[in-house]
């Protein structure tokens, strides 16, 4: 699997057999942000990691301590011929609480805040339009930041595909954190 040594810059999409584009979203615990994208047709790969801070090559312990400025995020390589950036944003919004400025669900602090890291002006424009639409839909102020992409650092191997490697622990964490319960309050039951 991908190790902590993997670093993808904002302008360098992940390499694959198809021409891919890159999206980076912070939605609280990165373990919980991989599954909805992994099952989405057109997504080539997801990587859990850290971005937005100033410390190069941070570790999980450093990011969790809150001294790096980084937040947990997921980097998504996708085939734009199969899935649009708009669709990726739709999945993002429906997997976060965009009203919570203190973190996400049971995970509190800056490390777990929501953000969209745009790779170019087109992504920025689409993200801003999407945020306005969600604000109108919910009728409340959306606190999710829209920021320029920064260097993305892959998290340690044991974090990658955690939901597949440790399904019972993952399900217990997700349930006890209240993530699905809050998402249902915000967005309704998933069909």
Secondary structure as the mmCIF struct_conf table of DSSP 4:
data_model
#
loop_
_struct_conf.conf_type_id
_struct_conf.id
_struct_conf.beg_label_comp_id
_struct_conf.beg_label_asym_id
_struct_conf.beg_label_seq_id
_struct_conf.end_label_comp_id
_struct_conf.end_label_asym_id
_struct_conf.end_label_seq_id
TURN_TY1_P TURN_TY1_P1 UNK A 4 UNK A 5
STRN STRN1 UNK A 7 UNK A 8
TURN_TY1_P TURN_TY1_P2 UNK A 10 UNK A 11
HELX_LH_PP_P HELX_LH_PP_P1 UNK A 13 UNK A 15
BEND BEND1 UNK A 17 UNK A 18
STRN STRN2 UNK A 21 UNK A 27
BEND BEND2 UNK A 28 UNK A 29
HELX_RH_AL_P HELX_RH_AL_P1 UNK A 30 UNK A 38
TURN_TY1_P TURN_TY1_P3 UNK A 39 UNK A 39
BEND BEND3 UNK A 40 UNK A 40
TURN_TY1_P TURN_TY1_P4 UNK A 41 UNK A 42
STRN STRN3 UNK A 43 UNK A 51
BEND BEND4 UNK A 52 UNK A 55
TURN_TY1_P TURN_TY1_P5 UNK A 56 UNK A 57
HELX_RH_AL_P HELX_RH_AL_P2 UNK A 60 UNK A 65
TURN_TY1_P TURN_TY1_P6 UNK A 66 UNK A 66
BEND BEND5 UNK A 68 UNK A 68
STRN STRN4 UNK A 71 UNK A 78
TURN_TY1_P TURN_TY1_P7 UNK A 80 UNK A 82
BEND BEND6 UNK A 83 UNK A 83
HELX_RH_AL_P HELX_RH_AL_P3 UNK A 85 UNK A 93
TURN_TY1_P TURN_TY1_P8 UNK A 94 UNK A 95
BEND BEND7 UNK A 96 UNK A 96
TURN_TY1_P TURN_TY1_P9 UNK A 98 UNK A 99
TURN_TY1_P TURN_TY1_P10 UNK A 101 UNK A 102
STRN STRN5 UNK A 103 UNK A 104
TURN_TY1_P TURN_TY1_P11 UNK A 105 UNK A 106
STRN STRN6 UNK A 107 UNK A 108
BEND BEND8 UNK A 109 UNK A 109
HELX_RH_3T_P HELX_RH_3T_P1 UNK A 110 UNK A 112
STRN STRN7 UNK A 114 UNK A 118
BEND BEND9 UNK A 119 UNK A 120
HELX_RH_AL_P HELX_RH_AL_P4 UNK A 121 UNK A 138
TURN_TY1_P TURN_TY1_P12 UNK A 139 UNK A 139
BEND BEND10 UNK A 140 UNK A 140
STRN STRN8 UNK A 145 UNK A 148
STRN STRN9 UNK A 152 UNK A 154
HELX_LH_PP_P HELX_LH_PP_P2 UNK A 155 UNK A 156
HELX_RH_3T_P HELX_RH_3T_P2 UNK A 157 UNK A 159
TURN_TY1_P TURN_TY1_P13 UNK A 160 UNK A 161
HELX_RH_AL_P HELX_RH_AL_P5 UNK A 162 UNK A 165
TURN_TY1_P TURN_TY1_P14 UNK A 166 UNK A 166
HELX_RH_AL_P HELX_RH_AL_P6 UNK A 167 UNK A 177
TURN_TY1_P TURN_TY1_P15 UNK A 178 UNK A 178
HELX_RH_AL_P HELX_RH_AL_P7 UNK A 179 UNK A 187
#
